[in-house]
């Protein structure tokens, strides 16, 4: 099937996803309350930024509760601008649109970044979200250029996009040659969109090659996924199956499972290749059926962490899973994925995980984990947890209003 035909399924799937259903009043109240909370926190957050006279990009808080800001080449730099776009979509308030444009356009030079793979996160969450909502033509050019930069990391012998430079920083100590992390599945949407926007099938073909190779090599027999697969640049063979942020090489790092579920669901949206949806479901089933998943569906940072139940939870994983579940619900009728997502959102919105206004560094959600092996960002808010939480809220709202699952208005 031709690329154009594959991408034509996107509109069809979005329509098919919107099954007619009554919108209960309690859902209206839930969303209204969450939107009010988000606006209150983000008003405090952006007031601090605007008063500084600088464009600051909040990522988390430090051990003293101070807000940590990151430069534009940090892998998380697209999430806060992205949440401004999501705020605009939730409220239609021009205030958030103007801030979204300001913070997004500060990332313009990221489109040339070639020394790591995360331009998909950085440009996808900011520029691509903005383009979908406002169709600014200059954003299209940034998206395509960023996809070109990401494509320079494609290693044709192995058939994958290399995640990290093996000789850079702590990665250089591991002896890796071509490390590929499961997180990279989240960057493929940028490539699929670049083909749709430019007509150049090169990006699509790279994304499919990477997804296929990841599906072949990244998963265990129980359909949990490894964090890092190290490939040989000479012959494409697997040299190592490791972790960087999980408890152990053979453990199931929680957020890695979320990246896999979300990433392969996205691949199905663009290709209509059922193998991708099947893999997303298999990994989701591992996630949901693991004996160490708490009843509230907010996982510990690693399913095999040694001190469960006295291990930190990872809210960022749950937010990402919830967002993916709303999309999966449209592709898998009768499996009640929406009900699961609703349960996760309800729990995330409760006092155990949602911060009070004015606390938590003005981030929405508490209790995420960055990397315990690196001693970094343990039991703190993280901007990507907030991003996927808001995205999940929008998908929930749209489903219940008989609109496409996403905030995309194509």
SEKOLSE-653505 format. One record per residue (C-alpha): residue in three letters; x, y, z. Coordinates in Angstrom, 2 decimals. Example, Ala and Ser with C-alpha at 12.3 -4.5 7.8 and 13.67 -1.06 7.14 Angstrom:
% residues 2
REC   residuo        px        py        pz
REC       Ala     12.30     -4.50      7.80
REC       Ser     13.67     -1.06      7.14
END
This chain:
% residues 410
REC   residuo        px        py        pz
REC       Unk      0.00      0.00      0.00
REC       Unk      1.33      3.44     -0.85
REC       Unk      2.36      5.95      1.79
REC       Unk     -0.48      8.26      0.86
REC       Unk     -2.99      5.46      1.32
REC       Unk     -1.55      4.58      4.72
REC       Unk     -1.81      8.14      5.93
REC       Unk     -5.35      8.35      4.61
REC       Unk     -6.35      5.94      7.35
REC       Unk     -5.70      8.65      9.96
REC       Unk     -8.88     10.56      9.19
REC       Unk    -10.89      7.36      8.87
REC       Unk     -9.63      6.07     12.22
REC       Unk    -10.38      9.35     13.93
REC       Unk    -13.96      9.22     12.68
REC       Unk    -14.34      5.57     13.64
REC       Unk    -12.99      6.35     17.09
REC       Unk    -15.84      8.69     18.00
REC       Unk    -18.59      6.34     19.03
REC       Unk    -21.74      8.12     20.07
REC       Unk    -22.22      8.20     23.79
REC       Unk    -23.94     10.34     26.37
REC       Unk    -21.75     12.79     28.25
REC       Unk    -22.58     12.57     31.95
REC       Unk    -22.79     15.75     33.97
REC       Unk    -20.15     14.41     36.35
REC       Unk    -17.67     14.37     33.45
REC       Unk    -18.37     18.05     32.77
REC       Unk    -17.74     18.84     36.42
REC       Unk    -14.56     16.76     36.49
REC       Unk    -13.08     18.45     33.45
REC       Unk    -14.15     21.89     34.61
REC       Unk    -12.44     21.39     37.95
REC       Unk     -9.25     20.09     36.36
REC       Unk     -9.11     22.98     33.90
REC       Unk     -9.52     25.50     36.72
REC       Unk     -6.67     23.87     38.62
REC       Unk     -4.42     23.79     35.55
REC       Unk     -5.11     27.45     34.78
REC       Unk     -4.39     28.47     38.37
REC       Unk     -1.06     26.63     38.51
REC       Unk      0.05     27.77     35.07
REC       Unk     -0.91     31.36     35.77
REC       Unk      1.43     31.30     38.76
REC       Unk      4.12     29.56     36.71
REC       Unk      3.96     31.92     33.74
REC       Unk      3.71     35.02     35.92
REC       Unk      7.11     34.08     37.39
REC       Unk      8.56     33.58     33.94
REC       Unk      7.14     36.80     32.50
REC       Unk      8.30     38.85     35.47
REC       Unk     11.84     37.55     34.97
REC       Unk     12.04     39.20     31.57
REC       Unk     13.44     35.95     30.18
REC       Unk     12.00     32.90     28.47
REC       Unk     12.41     30.17     31.07
REC       Unk     11.51     26.53     30.63
REC       Unk     10.47     24.76     33.87
REC       Unk     11.21     21.03     34.08
REC       Unk     10.98     20.05     37.78
REC       Unk     11.99     21.20     41.28
REC       Unk     15.17     20.58     43.24
REC       Unk     15.54     19.15     46.74
REC       Unk     14.84     22.58     48.23
REC       Unk     11.67     23.05     46.21
REC       Unk     13.19     25.54     43.78
REC       Unk     11.99     25.40     40.18
REC       Unk     14.58     23.91     37.82
REC       Unk     14.70     25.50     34.39
REC       Unk     16.36     23.88     31.38
REC       Unk     18.04     25.12     28.19
REC       Unk     16.47     24.59     24.80
REC       Unk     18.67     21.57     24.00
REC       Unk     17.38     19.62     27.01
REC       Unk     15.26     16.66     25.93
REC       Unk     12.30     17.98     27.95
REC       Unk     12.33     21.49     26.50
REC       Unk      9.23     20.96     24.35
REC       Unk      6.88     19.84     27.09
REC       Unk      6.20     23.14     28.86
REC       Unk      5.56     25.05     25.61
REC       Unk      3.38     22.10     24.66
REC       Unk      1.30     22.42     27.83
REC       Unk      0.64     26.05     26.92
REC       Unk     -0.87     24.83     23.64
REC       Unk     -2.90     22.26     25.54
REC       Unk     -4.08     25.00     27.91
REC       Unk     -5.24     26.95     24.88
REC       Unk     -7.08     23.94     23.51
REC       Unk     -8.76     23.31     26.87
REC       Unk     -9.83     26.92     27.43
REC       Unk     -9.75     28.76     24.06
REC       Unk     -8.23     31.64     25.99
REC       Unk     -5.95     33.71     23.74
REC       Unk     -3.67     34.31     26.72
REC       Unk     -2.41     30.74     26.51
REC       Unk     -2.07     30.87     22.73
REC       Unk      0.20     33.92     22.94
REC       Unk      2.35     32.33     25.61
REC       Unk      2.47     29.07     23.67
REC       Unk      3.71     30.89     20.59
REC       Unk      6.32     32.79     22.58
REC       Unk      7.73     29.75     24.38
REC       Unk      7.50     27.49     21.34
REC       Unk      9.27     29.86     18.98
REC       Unk     12.14     30.16     21.45
REC       Unk     12.96     26.55     20.43
REC       Unk     13.38     27.35     16.73
REC       Unk     17.07     26.37     16.53
REC       Unk     16.31     22.90     17.94
REC       Unk     15.27     21.93     14.42
REC       Unk     19.00     21.67     13.61
REC       Unk     19.89     19.52     16.62
REC       Unk     21.54     16.26     15.57
REC       Unk     23.49     15.02     18.60
REC       Unk     20.59     13.13     20.21
REC       Unk     17.27     11.69     19.14
REC       Unk     14.84     13.68     21.26
REC       Unk     13.91     16.35     18.71
REC       Unk     10.70     14.35     18.35
REC       Unk      9.75     15.20     21.93
REC       Unk     11.13     18.72     21.69
REC       Unk      9.60     19.81     18.39
REC       Unk      6.64     17.43     18.36
REC       Unk      5.15     18.59     21.65
REC       Unk      5.72     22.27     20.89
REC       Unk      5.69     23.06     17.17
REC       Unk      3.61     20.11     15.99
REC       Unk      0.98     20.69     18.66
REC       Unk      0.94     24.37     17.75
REC       Unk      0.69     23.65     14.04
REC       Unk     -2.25     21.33     14.57
REC       Unk     -4.11     24.02     16.48
REC       Unk     -3.17     27.15     14.54
REC       Unk     -1.74     26.03     11.17
REC       Unk      1.07     28.60     11.20
REC       Unk      2.95     27.84      7.95
REC       Unk      6.35     28.59      9.45
REC       Unk      5.79     25.80     11.99
REC       Unk      5.48     23.30      9.15
REC       Unk      8.98     24.19      7.99
REC       Unk     10.38     23.69     11.49
REC       Unk      8.73     20.26     11.77
REC       Unk     10.15     19.05      8.45
REC       Unk     13.62     20.42      9.16
REC       Unk     13.62     18.75     12.58
REC       Unk     12.66     15.47     10.93
REC       Unk     15.60     15.87      8.57
REC       Unk     17.89     16.37     11.56
REC       Unk     16.48     13.31     13.31
REC       Unk     16.93     11.29     10.13
REC       Unk     20.69     11.86     10.21
REC       Unk     20.75      9.48     13.17
REC       Unk     19.29      6.60     11.14
REC       Unk     21.70      3.68     10.88
REC       Unk     20.63      1.70      7.78
REC       Unk     22.60     -1.47      8.56
REC       Unk     20.81     -1.90     11.88
REC       Unk     17.63     -0.25     10.60
REC       Unk     17.25      2.03     13.63
REC       Unk     17.60      5.62     14.76
REC       Unk     20.52      5.80     17.16
REC       Unk     19.41      7.37     20.44
REC       Unk     22.62      8.54     22.09
REC       Unk     26.13      9.15     20.84
REC       Unk     28.07      6.26     22.35
REC       Unk     31.07      8.45     23.21
REC       Unk     29.15     11.26     24.94
REC       Unk     29.00     11.68     28.71
REC       Unk     28.06      8.72     30.89
REC       Unk     26.95      6.79     27.80
REC       Unk     30.60      6.55     26.82
REC       Unk     31.29      4.48     29.92
REC       Unk     28.92      1.68     28.90
REC       Unk     30.86      0.32     25.94
REC       Unk     27.88      0.75     23.63
REC       Unk     28.20      1.14     19.88
REC       Unk     24.71      2.09     18.71
REC       Unk     22.38      2.41     21.71
REC       Unk     18.65      2.58     21.01
REC       Unk     16.22      3.25     23.84
REC       Unk     12.52      2.41     23.88
REC       Unk     11.84      6.13     24.41
REC       Unk     12.71      6.59     20.75
REC       Unk      9.33      5.17     19.75
REC       Unk      7.87      8.49     20.90
REC       Unk      9.88     10.39     18.29
REC       Unk      8.45      8.56     15.29
REC       Unk      5.32     10.70     15.13
REC       Unk      7.49     13.62     14.02
REC       Unk      8.72     11.54     11.07
REC       Unk      5.26     10.36     10.08
REC       Unk      3.99     13.94     10.19
REC       Unk      6.96     15.20      8.17
REC       Unk      6.02     12.81      5.36
REC       Unk      2.42     13.94      5.54
REC       Unk      3.42     17.61      5.45
REC       Unk      6.20     17.36      2.85
REC       Unk      5.24     14.37      0.71
REC       Unk      8.73     12.94      1.23
REC       Unk      8.35      9.24      2.06
REC       Unk     11.91      9.01      3.40
REC       Unk     10.75      9.99      6.90
REC       Unk      7.90      7.46      6.87
REC       Unk     10.22      4.67      5.74
REC       Unk     12.74      5.43      8.49
REC       Unk      9.98      5.41     11.11
REC       Unk      8.66      2.05      9.90
REC       Unk     12.15      0.53      9.82
REC       Unk     12.82      1.69     13.35
REC       Unk      9.45      0.42     14.63
REC       Unk      9.93     -2.98     12.98
REC       Unk     13.44     -3.44     14.36
REC       Unk     12.35     -2.32     17.81
REC       Unk      9.45     -4.76     17.75
REC       Unk     11.83     -7.55     16.80
REC       Unk     14.53     -6.93     19.40
REC       Unk     13.24     -4.85     22.31
REC       Unk     10.70     -7.23     23.85
REC       Unk     10.94    -10.20     26.17
REC       Unk      8.76    -13.30     26.01
REC       Unk      6.32    -11.74     28.49
REC       Unk      6.08     -8.62     26.23
REC       Unk      7.78     -6.32     28.70
REC       Unk     10.44     -4.23     27.01
REC       Unk     14.11     -3.60     27.61
REC       Unk     15.23     -0.02     27.99
REC       Unk     18.40     -0.08     25.85
REC       Unk     19.32     -2.28     22.89
REC       Unk     22.90     -1.83     21.69
REC       Unk     23.40     -2.64     18.00
REC       Unk     26.49     -3.36     15.97
REC       Unk     27.09     -0.69     13.36
REC       Unk     28.98     -3.25     11.29
REC       Unk     26.32     -5.92     10.86
REC       Unk     23.24     -4.69     12.77
REC       Unk     23.31     -7.52     15.31
REC       Unk     22.30     -7.01     18.95
REC       Unk     25.37     -6.52     21.13
REC       Unk     23.68     -5.88     24.50
REC       Unk     20.28     -5.68     26.12
REC       Unk     20.64     -3.22     28.99
REC       Unk     18.95     -0.60     31.09
REC       Unk     19.99      2.95     31.91
REC       Unk     17.10      4.18     34.05
REC       Unk     15.58      0.92     35.28
REC       Unk     16.51     -1.19     38.29
REC       Unk     18.37     -3.91     36.36
REC       Unk     18.99     -5.06     32.80
REC       Unk     16.25     -7.70     33.10
REC       Unk     13.79     -5.58     35.07
REC       Unk     10.76     -3.82     33.61
REC       Unk     11.33     -0.07     33.92
REC       Unk      7.82      1.35     34.20
REC       Unk      8.08      4.39     31.96
REC       Unk      9.70      2.28     29.26
REC       Unk      6.54      0.20     29.10
REC       Unk      4.50      3.39     28.67
REC       Unk      6.75      4.63     25.86
REC       Unk      6.21      1.30     24.11
REC       Unk      2.44      1.26     24.50
REC       Unk      2.03      4.88     23.39
REC       Unk      4.64      4.69     20.63
REC       Unk      3.31      1.56     18.92
REC       Unk     -0.26      2.86     19.17
REC       Unk      0.89      6.00     17.35
REC       Unk      2.56      3.87     14.68
REC       Unk     -0.72      2.05     14.11
REC       Unk     -2.48      5.38     13.61
REC       Unk     -0.20      6.29     10.72
REC       Unk      0.34      2.88      9.10
REC       Unk     -2.72      0.80      9.94
REC       Unk     -0.31     -2.11     10.44
REC       Unk     -2.05     -4.29     13.01
REC       Unk      1.25     -5.71     14.26
REC       Unk      1.92     -2.38     15.94
REC       Unk     -1.43     -2.29     17.70
REC       Unk     -0.95     -5.91     18.75
REC       Unk      2.42     -5.05     20.30
REC       Unk      0.94     -2.08     22.12
REC       Unk     -1.79     -4.33     23.54
REC       Unk      0.64     -7.08     24.53
REC       Unk      2.81     -4.66     26.46
REC       Unk     -0.25     -3.03     27.99
REC       Unk     -1.41     -6.47     29.15
REC       Unk      1.95     -7.06     30.78
REC       Unk      1.64     -3.69     32.51
REC       Unk     -1.91     -4.25     33.73
REC       Unk     -1.40     -7.84     34.87
REC       Unk      1.92     -7.51     36.65
REC       Unk      1.57     -8.52     40.28
REC       Unk      3.32     -5.33     41.38
REC       Unk      0.92     -2.88     39.73
REC       Unk     -0.95     -1.09     42.55
REC       Unk     -4.75     -1.10     42.56
REC       Unk     -4.88      2.59     41.68
REC       Unk     -2.92      1.83     38.46
REC       Unk     -0.14      4.31     39.32
REC       Unk      2.98      2.12     39.03
REC       Unk      6.17      1.93     41.00
REC       Unk      9.10      3.30     39.02
REC       Unk     10.19     -0.24     38.08
REC       Unk      8.01     -3.34     38.25
REC       Unk     10.92     -5.29     39.73
REC       Unk     12.25     -2.68     42.15
REC       Unk     13.47     -4.56     45.25
REC       Unk     11.67     -2.63     48.02
REC       Unk      8.11     -2.67     46.67
REC       Unk      5.75     -1.49     48.21
REC       Unk      8.22      1.01     49.67
REC       Unk      9.41      2.26     46.29
REC       Unk      8.54      5.59     44.64
REC       Unk      5.59      5.71     42.27
REC       Unk      5.97      7.20     38.79
REC       Unk      3.06      9.42     37.87
REC       Unk      4.59     10.27     34.48
REC       Unk      4.16      6.64     33.44
REC       Unk      0.50      6.60     34.45
REC       Unk     -0.26      9.86     32.62
REC       Unk      1.33      8.55     29.41
REC       Unk     -0.53      5.23     29.67
REC       Unk     -3.84      7.03     30.23
REC       Unk     -3.39      9.14     27.12
REC       Unk     -2.50      6.07     25.04
REC       Unk     -5.51      4.17     26.38
REC       Unk     -7.93      6.78     25.06
REC       Unk     -6.52      6.32     21.58
REC       Unk     -6.43      2.53     21.86
REC       Unk    -10.08      2.48     22.91
REC       Unk    -11.08      3.61     19.42
REC       Unk     -9.08      0.88     17.74
REC       Unk    -10.14     -1.92     20.11
REC       Unk    -13.89     -1.73     20.68
REC       Unk    -15.28     -3.69     23.57
REC       Unk    -12.07     -3.77     25.60
REC       Unk    -13.02     -0.93     27.95
REC       Unk     -9.75      0.94     27.56
REC       Unk    -11.53      4.24     28.07
REC       Unk    -12.82      3.07     31.44
REC       Unk     -9.27      2.21     32.48
REC       Unk     -8.04      5.60     31.33
REC       Unk    -10.87      7.31     33.22
REC       Unk     -9.86      5.47     36.37
REC       Unk     -6.23      6.53     36.01
REC       Unk     -7.21     10.17     35.42
REC       Unk     -9.55     10.14     38.40
REC       Unk     -6.78      8.80     40.61
REC       Unk     -4.19     11.25     39.25
REC       Unk     -6.62     14.07     39.94
REC       Unk     -7.04     13.08     43.58
REC       Unk     -5.11     14.52     46.53
REC       Unk     -2.51     11.74     46.49
REC       Unk     -1.07     12.88     43.16
REC       Unk     -2.38     16.34     42.26
REC       Unk     -0.73     19.30     43.93
REC       Unk     -2.53     22.12     45.68
REC       Unk     -2.47     25.45     43.88
REC       Unk      0.71     27.37     44.67
REC       Unk      2.63     24.27     45.73
REC       Unk      4.81     21.73     43.92
REC       Unk      6.71     24.40     41.99
REC       Unk      3.42     25.24     40.26
REC       Unk      3.43     21.91     38.42
REC       Unk      0.16     20.00     38.24
REC       Unk      1.13     16.49     39.33
REC       Unk      3.38     15.23     42.12
REC       Unk      5.38     12.01     42.56
REC       Unk      7.19     11.27     39.33
REC       Unk     10.61      9.68     38.91
REC       Unk     13.29     10.66     36.43
REC       Unk     16.18      8.26     36.97
REC       Unk     16.84      6.51     40.25
REC       Unk     20.10      4.89     39.00
REC       Unk     21.41      8.39     38.32
REC       Unk     20.05      9.76     41.61
REC       Unk     18.09     12.32     39.60
REC       Unk     14.54     13.64     39.94
REC       Unk     13.19     11.18     42.49
REC       Unk      9.64     11.78     43.75
REC       Unk      9.27     15.18     42.11
REC       Unk      7.00     16.85     39.55
REC       Unk      8.09     16.53     35.92
REC       Unk      6.90     18.63     33.00
REC       Unk      6.23     15.60     30.80
REC       Unk      3.91     14.08     33.41
REC       Unk      1.84     17.27     33.22
REC       Unk      1.93     17.24     29.40
REC       Unk      0.55     13.72     29.01
REC       Unk     -1.97     14.34     31.78
REC       Unk     -3.38     17.33     29.91
REC       Unk     -3.31     15.43     26.63
REC       Unk     -5.31     12.64     28.28
REC       Unk     -7.86     15.16     29.56
REC       Unk     -8.28     16.54     26.05
REC       Unk     -8.69     13.10     24.54
REC       Unk    -11.29     12.24     27.18
REC       Unk    -13.17     15.46     26.50
REC       Unk    -13.15     14.95     22.76
REC       Unk    -14.32     11.35     22.90
REC       Unk    -17.22     12.33     25.13
REC       Unk    -18.14     15.19     22.77
REC       Unk    -18.03     12.95     19.68
REC       Unk    -14.89     14.59     18.34
REC       Unk    -11.62     12.92     17.18
REC       Unk     -9.68     11.32     20.03
REC       Unk     -6.87     13.86     19.87
REC       Unk     -6.66     17.61     20.11
REC       Unk     -5.81     17.48     16.38
REC       Unk     -8.17     19.46     14.20
REC       Unk     -7.08     18.40     10.73
END
